[in-house]
Amino acid sequence: MGFISQHSVLVASVIKIAVLLFIVMTALAYLTWFERKVVARIQSRWGPYYVGAHGLLQPLADGLKFLFKEDFTPPASDKLVYFLAPFLALTLALTAIALIPFGPPTVHFLNGQQVFLVSNIDIGLIFLFAITSMGVYGVALAGWSSNSKYPLLGGLRSSAQMISYEVSLTISVVGVLLLAGTLNFNGIIEGQSGYWLGFFPRWHFVPQIVGFACYLTAAIAETNRVPFDLPEAETELVAGFHTEYSSFKFAMFFMAEYANMITVSCLATILFFGGWLSPFPASWHWQLYLPGAGLVALGIYCAIDSATRMRGIARLQLGVVAVLALGLGALCLMPWAAPYVQGPFWFTLKVLVFLFFYVWVRGTLPRFRYDQLMSFGWKLLLPVSLANLVITALVLVFPAFTRHA
């Protein structure tokens, strides 16, 4: 107890890091299940269905498969860099999530540490961009260290793409920073509090709709997702920079990709859609019961589905999910707990909407050609992002200029 009291800040940080890693790694696993199910529905298929109830154990089966597959290393590769590349890609992707505030800063541990944020720094946005910008090294080094022509081409294409669209991605959010007047994530979120006409939230999405469109497009390209997945164009590059990777190192690149998807979705939520703020005015007290009611409804659905459609072990699995959902729902409906879950609930719901959009785009749009990709980034997206920045600055400066004149 003496060590805990003397190093309370360290203990609280370790607890938050451990919990966040568990949640994020679980989310990465089930994001693959979510994507396969949504794309299957778009294409009129079932998707994962047989491994567990509704395929809920498919991520576990995939993880075990990757662990026990043959771990082949190209004999002519640079061994150190070859093994370092996937670790670098995944580590940077997970580190960026530590800067994201998942709830209001008013909820604290007994020692005063914020519960819903691992690291609160005043230059949070710059620090996050500094971390994510280094992600290109993992991809480039993976292609080069394999000592194979196809991965090298994939790594070069990916480096060019990520660097090109990172410029537009950064410029597209500067308009938000001009409106917020701070680089701190909590400050940006709190600057979006309040409502127009008493009910319409004052999110930055409304004045920065052009910046949001540029950000979302650049974010999809930055994470190498369809229709900008040129580094992994199977018809041209045989899966691109990770062609020579196998086993769990191969899986780490996909985990890094999904972690980057979560990061850019969190960032879009913070910058343009109010972060953990509710879209409804605080006077609408019924919204306090939405998280609990949603979990209870999910539990009832799973219980009915388990009793009527599932057989064998799948019935037990879905029954456990139903019990957990009902228990958490009942806890969230408690008057003392309901206010504390509001922030994480709204933040998670907004992030899930963006992740669904990611998957929806994958199941809808065809892949660009490489020349179209680069032309779109430099000739359209970058000029539009710059124009949005200039117009935002003029709108903010003009009233002050007229007052002085």
VODO-972603 format. One record per residue: residue in one letter; x, y, z of N, C-alpha, C in turn. Coordinates in steps of 0.1 Angstrom, whole numbers, plus 5000, padded with zeros to 4 digits. Example, Ala and Ser with C-alpha at 12.3 -4.5 7.8 and 13.67 -1.06 7.14 Angstrom:
A513249435078512349555078513249675078S512849785071513749895071512950005079
REM end
This chain:
M500849885000500050005000500950135000G502150125007502950235007503450274993F503850174985504250194971503150264963I501850214965500750264957500550414961S500550444974500350584978501450674974Q502650624973503850714969503850734954H503350634947503450644932502050624926S501150704932499750694927499550734913V500350834908500150874894500650764885L501750694888502250584880501350474880V500750434892499850324893498550354884A498050474885496850504878497150504863S498350544858498650544844498750404839V499450314847499550174843498250104842I497350134852495950074851495250124838K495350254835494650304823495250244811I496550234810497250174798496750024796A496749954807496349814807494949794802V494049874808492649864804492449914789L493150014785493050064772493549964762L494649904765495249804756494249684754F493649644765492749524765491549564756I490949684758489849724750490149744736V491349804733491649834719492049704712M492749614718493149484712491849404709T490949404718489649334716488849394705A488849534704488149604694488849574680L490149564680490849534667490349394662A490249294671489849164667488449164662Y487549234669486149224664485849324654L486749414651486549504639486649424626T487549324626487649234615486249154613W485749114624484349044623483349144618F483349264623482349364620482449394605E483649414600483849444586483349324577R483749204580483349094572481749074572K481149104583479649084584478949194576V479449324577478849434570479049414555V480249384550480449364536479649244531A479549144539478749024535477249064533R476749154542475349194540475149284528I476149364525476149454513476049364501Q476849254501476949164490475949044491S474949054499473948944501474548814505R475548814514476148694519475948684535W476348574541476248564555477448614563G478648594557479848634564480148524575P481048554584481348454595480048414602Y479848284603478648244609478748114618Y479648024615479647894621480647884633V481647974634482547964645481948044657G481147984665480548054676479148114671A478348164680477048224676477348344668H476748344655476848444646478348474642G479148374644480648394641481348474651L480848484663481548574673482848524677L483148394675484448344679485448334667Q485048384656485848384644487148464646P487148584653488448654656489448564664L488848494674489748404682490348294673A489548234664490048134655491048184646D490848314641491848374632493148394639G493048444652494248474660495048344662L494348234666495048104668495748054655K495048074644495548034631496848114628F496848244630498148314628499248274637L498948244649499948204659500648074655F499847974649500447844646500747824632K500647924623501047914610502647914609E503147864598504547864596505148004595D506148044603506748174603507948174594F507648204581508748204571509448334570T510748334570511648454568512448444556P512348534546513148524534514648524537P515348424532516748414535517648534532A517248614522518048724518517648854524S516648854533516148974539517049024549D516849154552517549224564516849184576K517349084584516549024595516149124605L517049214610516649314620515549404615V515649464604514649554599513349484595Y513549354590512349274586511449244598F512049214610511249194622510849324629L511649424627511249554633510049624627A509849604614508849684606507449654612P506949534613505549514619505449564633F506449544641506449604655506349754655L507049814646507049964645505650014641A505049944631503749984626502749974637L502649864644501649834654501849924666T503149944670503350024682502950164680L503350224669502950364667501450384666A500750284660499350294658498650284672L499150204681498550194694498950304703T500150364701500550474710499650594707A499250614695498450734691497150734699I496550614701495250604708495350654723A496550654729496750694743496450844745L496450924734496151064735494751094734I493851004731492451024728491651034741P490951144743490051144755488651084752F488350974759487150894756485950944765G486151044773485151094782485551224788P484651294795484951424801486051424811P486851534812487951544822487451554836T486151564838485651584852485651454860V485851344854485751214861487251174864H487551164878488851144882489051024891F490250974892490650874903490750954916L490950884927491150944940492351034940N493351004932494551094932494451214923G493351234916493151344907493351314893Q493851194889494151164875492851144868Q492751184855491651164847491451024844V490150974844489850834841489850804827F489350884818489150854804490250904795L491350934800492450984792493850934798V494650874790495950834794496950944796S497051034785497951144785497351264781N497251374789496651494785497751604784I498051634771499051734769498451854761D499051974762498452084756498652094740I499652014736499852004721499451864716G498351814721497851684718497751654703L497251744695497051724681498351714674I499251804677500551804670501351674674F501251634686501951514691501351384684L500051384682499351274675499751264661F499851384654500251384640501751344639A502551384649503951344649504151194650I503251124658503350984659502850914647T501650954642501050884630501950904618S502651024617503451044605504650954604M505050894615506150794615505650654611G504350634609503850504605504350464591V504650564583505150534570506450454570Y507250474581508450394582508250244583G507250204590506950064591506650004578V505850074570505450014556506650024547A507450134547508550144538509650044541L509950034554510949934558510549794556A509249764557508749624554509049594539G508749684530508949654516510449644513W511249734519512649724515513449604521S513049574534513849474541513549334536S512449314528512149184523513049134512N513749234506514649204495513949134483S512749184480511949134469511349244462K511149224449510749344440509249384443Y508349294444506949334446506749404460P507249354471507149434483507849574482L508949584475509649704474508749804466L508149764455507249844448506049894456G505449794464504349824473504749924484G505949914489506450004500506650144494L507150154482507450284476506050354473R505150274467503850334464503150384477S503250304487502550334500503150454506S504550464505505250584511504750714504A504750704490504350824483502950864486Q502050764487500650794490500450854503M501050794514500850834527501450974529I502551004524503151134525502351244518S501851204506501051304498499751334505Y499051234510497751264516497851314530E499051294537499251354550499251504550V499751564539499751704538498351764538S497451704530496051744529495351714543L495651604549495051574562495351674572T496651714573497051814583496351954580I496451994568495852124565494352134567S493652024564492252024565491752044580V492552024590492152034604492552174609V493352254602493852374607492652474609G491652464601490452554602489852524616V489752404620489152364633490052434644L491352424643492252484653492052634654L491752704642491552844643490252874650L489252794648487952814656488152784670A488852674674488952634688489952714695G491052754689492052834696492952754705T493052624704493852544712494152414705L495252344709495652214704495352104713N494752134725494452034735493051974731F493051844731491751774727490551814735N490751814749489651844757489151994755G490152084752489752214749488952224736I489352154726488652144713487252094715I487051994723485751934725484852034733E485452094743484652194751484252314744G485052354734484752464725483552434716Q483152314715481952284707480652264715S480752294728479552284737478552394734G477352374737476352474734475552434722Y474452514719473552474708473052594701W472852584688472252684680470752664681L469952774683468552764684468052674695G468852644705468452574716468552424715F468752364703468752224701469752174691F470352254682471252214672472652224677P473452114679474752124685475752214677R476552284685477552384679478852304675W478752194668479952124664480652194653H481952164651482752224640482352174627F481552064626481152004614480452104605V479652194611478852284603479652394597P480452474604481352574597482452514589Q482852384592484052324586483652204578I482552204571482052094564482952064552V483552164546484552134535485852074541G486252124552487452074559487251924563F485951904568485651764572485651664560A485151714548485151624536486651604532C487451704533488851684529489551594539Y489251604552489851524562489451374560L488151354558487751214557488351144545T488451214534488951154522490451124524A491251224530492651204532492851094542A491951084552492150974562491950844557I491050824547490850694541492050654533A492650754526493850734518495050704527E495150774538496250764548496250624554T495150564556495050434562495050324551N495250354539495350254528494050174526R492950234527491650164526491050194512V490150104508489450124496488650254496P488750334485489250304472490650344470F491450374481492750414480493750304485D493450184483494350074488495350024478L495950124471496950094461498150014466P498650044478499749964483499549814484E498249774484497849634486497049584474A497349644462496549604450496949464446E496149364449496549224447496749194432T495949264423496049234409497349294403E498049384410499249444405500449404413L500349404426501549394435501549264444V500649174442500549054451500549094465A499649174469499449224483500449324488G501349374479502149484482503249464492F503449564501504649564510504749444519H503649374523503749264532503649124525T503949124512503948994505504748894511E505948924516506948824521506748804536Y505648854542505448834556504348714558S504548644569503648534572503348534587S502448444591502248414605501748544612F502248564625501648674633502248814628K503448814622503948934617503048994606F502448904598501548944588500249004594A499848944605498648994612498849124618M500149154623500349284629500149404620F500449384607500149494598498749524597F497849424597496449444596495949504610M496449454621496149514633496449664634A497649704628498049844627497049924618E496649864607495649924598494349954606Y493849854613492649874620492749974632A493949974638494150074649494250214643N494850224631494850364625493450404621M492550304617491150344614490550394626I490750334638490150374650490650514654T491950534652492550664656491950784647V491850764634491350874626489850894628S489150784632487750794635487550874648C488450844658488350924671488751064668L489751094660490051234657488951304650A488351244640487151304634486051334644T485851244653484851274663485151394672I486451404676486851514684486851644677L487351644665487551774658486251834652F485351744647484251784640482851754646F482751664655481451614660481351614675G482151704682481851724696482451624705G483251524701483851424710482851354718W483051364732482151294741480951374745L480651494738479451574741478251504735S477151514742475851464737475351554726P474651504716474051584706472751654711F472251614723471051664728471251754740P470451854742470651954753470551874766A471251934776471351874789469951864796S469051954792467751954798466851834794W467351764784466551644779467051524788H466551504799467051414809466851264805W466051234796465751104791467051044785Q467951124780469151074773470051004783L469951024796470750964806470550814805Y469450764801469050624801469250554788L469750624778469950564765471050454765P472250474771473150364772472650234778G472050254790471550134797470350074789A469450154784468350094776468850024764G469950074757470450004745471049874749L471849864760472349744764471349634769V470249684775469249594779468549544767A468249624757467649584745468449474737L469849504737470749404731470749274739G470649274752470649154760469349074758I468249144757466949074754466949014740Y467449084730467549024717468448904717C469648914723470548794723469848674731A469148704742468448594749467448534741I466648614734465548554725466248474713D467248534707467948464696468648334701S469148334713469848214719468748104721A467648144726466548044729465847984717T465748064706464948024695465747974683R466948024681467747994669469047914671M469647934683470947874685470847724690R471847654687471947514692473247484698G473347394707474547344713475347454720I476647454717477547554724477247694720A476747714708476447854704475347914713R474347824717473347884726473947924739L474947854745475547894757476348024755Q477048034744477848154741477048274740L475948274732475048384731474348414744G474048314752473448334765474348414774V475648384774476648464782476648604777V476648624764476548764759475348834764A474248764764472948824769473048864783V473548774792473648804806474648924808L475748924801476649044803475949174799A475349174787474649294783473549334792L472749244797471749284807472349334820G473449274825474049324837474649454835L475349484824475949614822474749714820G473749674813472649764811471949814824A471749714833471149744846472049834854L473449814853474349904860474350044854C474250054841474150194835472950264838L471850194841470550254845470550304859M471550274867471550324881471750474881P470950544889471050694889472450744892W473250674900474550724903475550694892A475250594883476250554872475850624859A474550654857474150704844474950824839P475150924848475951044842477351014838Y477950914844479350884842479550814828V478550734824478750664811478350744799Q477850864801477350944790478450974780G479551024785480651064777481250954768P481650844775482150724767481150674757F479850674761478750624753478650704740W478550834741478450914729479650914720F480850914727482050904719482250774711T481950664718482050534711480950524700L479750574702478750564692479150644679K479750764681480250844670481350774662V482250714670483350644664482850524656L481850444661481350334654480650374641V480050494641479450544628480550564618F481650624621482750644612483350504607L483450414616483950284613483050214603F481750224605480750174596480950234582F481150364582481350434569482550384562Y483650354569484850294564484450164556V483750074563483349944558482449964546W481450054547480550084537481250124524V482250214525482950254513483650134507R484250044515484949934510484049844502G482849824506481849744499481149804488T481549934485480750014475481550064463L482750114466483550184456484650104450P484950114437486050044431487450114434R488450044432489850104435490250204424F490950314428491450414419492650354411R493050404400494350384394495350474402Y496650434401497650504409497750654404D497750674391497850814386496650894390Q495450834391494250904396494350934410L494950844418495150864432495950984435M497150994429498051104431497551234426S496951234414496351354408495251404417F494451324423493351364431493851434444G494951374449495551424462496151564460W496951574449497751694448496951804440K496151774431495451864422494151914427L493451834435492151864440492051884455L492451774462492351774477493151884484L494451894480495351994486494852134483P494552174471494052314468492752344476V491852244477490552264484490852284499S491752204505492152224519492752354521L493552404513494252534514493152644513A492252634503491152734502490352734514N489952624520489152614532489952684544L491252664545492052734555492052884554V492252924541492353074539490953144542I489853084537488553134539488253144554T488553034561488253034575489053144583A490353164579491153264585490553404582L490153424570489553554566488253584573V487453484575486153504582486453534597L487453484603487753504617488453644618V489253684609490053804610489153924606F488253914596487554024591486754104602P486054044611485354124621486254204629A487454144634488354224641488954344633F489254314620489754424612488854534610T487554504608486554614607486354694620R486454624631486354704644487554804645H488754754642489954844643489854954633A489254924621489155034610488155134614
REM end
